[in-house]
Amino acid sequence: MGIFTTYIETKIKIISVNKDIVEIVVTKQECDGGFALGKEITRTTLLKIGEEKTI
């Protein structure tokens, strides 16, 4: 029997736009084995228009 972690909710918030660069905040709500842990992981990043990024 193992414990696994999965993300159940992802929020994306646009903070600012400057020419072709967008600043965003990504927040993931974590759950473990189907039970919400209440742990949030937040990352802030800059993206150019059309760019893809894994954070």
Secondary structure as UniProt FT lines:
FT   STRAND          5..18
FT   TURN            19..20
FT   STRAND          21..32
FT   TURN            33..34
FT   STRAND          35..48
FT   TURN            49..50
//
